[in-house]
Amino acid sequence: MTGNVSGEMYRYTPGVPAASGSRRRPKITATLDPELLASVDAYVAAHPDLDRSAVIDEALRLWRTRELELAMEAQFAAPDGIDPAERQAWDHIRRAAAARQLGAGSDRT
């Protein structure tokens, strides 16, 4: 499954490396937990079409997806600053409009 956010393609299929195109990929150095690295190496050994970079790319994509989900949850959970009385008034208007719309459709045959 793929998605597109801000012009960047995101892939959600585990174990399948994303096409990097002709873009040059930067090299980094990271210190990893030996058990995690052993898991990565075992996975790569079982999937010869992948390498460590592909597994780490997928892990980072999943991490980024989770971070975006957490940010959206926090955004929607945060108070929006709307006065409760105003929200109640708008809810009343919305319900009345929906009732009018649905009521108008039920008279038709």
Secondary structure, DSSP 8 states (H G I E B T S, - for coil): -EEEETTEEEE--TT-----TT-----------HHHHHHHHHHHHH-TT--HHHHHHHHHHHHHHHHHHHHHHHHHHS-----HHHHHHHHHHHHHHHHHHHHHHHT--
